[in-house]
Amino acid sequence: TVDAAIIMGTGHQSPAIVAGGRAIAKAAGKRHGFKAHSPRVEALAFGAYNKAFAPNRTEVDWLSASDNNVDAYIADPLCGQKASIGLFYEMLGGIRFISTPKNVASMNRNTPILFISGDRDPVGEMGKGVKRAYEAFRRAGMRDVELKLYKGLRHEILNEDCRAVVYNDLWSWIEKHL
C-alpha cells in the first residue's frame, strides 16, 4: 500500500496562541467540566472567523462563499452543534502536536502530502496558515508536498458551487499517488 495524506481546512498557529487557548480551555474544563459547552471558549476558537466577511448575514458566513450552502448548514440538524470544552482542549493538543517540528520530522519522508484549502478560509488565515504548514513539512524534509489554494473559496471547499473542480483535482492527485 501507498501511504498518503490530504490535509484540508488547516492552518499553522503559533505555539503561543495554541498554548494560550489550551490553558483557557483547561481552566474552563476544570471549572465547568470538559463535557460542558463554554460560549467563551467557542468564541475564542471561532469568533474571529466571520470578521472578514462583514457585514454578516449569519454567524457562519465564513464556512462557504455560497449563501445556499450556509443556509443548508444552518438547517441541517447534524451541523452546528455546540462543541464541548474538552473537544477544544483536545483539538488544541492535536494542533500543538502537528505544529511541533520534531513530530513532523518523525513522519515517513516519502509520504505524499497534499494541503488543500480555500484562499478565503479563515481557519487557514486566508491561505497564510496553510502556506506555513506546507513550508513546515518541506523544512522537515518531506519529499512530496503539494499545496493547492482555491481562489475565493472558504472552509467548505467540498461543498462549494465549484466542488466538481475540487473533486477532480483530488481524484487526479490520488490517482497520481496510488
Buried (B, 14 or more C-beta within 10 A) or exposed (E): EEEBBBBBBBBBBEEEEBEBBBEBBBBBBEEBEBEBBBEEBBEBBBEEBBEBBEEEEBBBBBBBBBEEBBBBBEEEEEEEEEBBBBBBBBBBEEBBEBBBEEEBBEBEEEBBBBBBBBBBBBBBBBBEBBBBBBBBBBEBEBEBBBBBBBEEBBBBBEBBEBBEEBEEBBEEBBEEBE
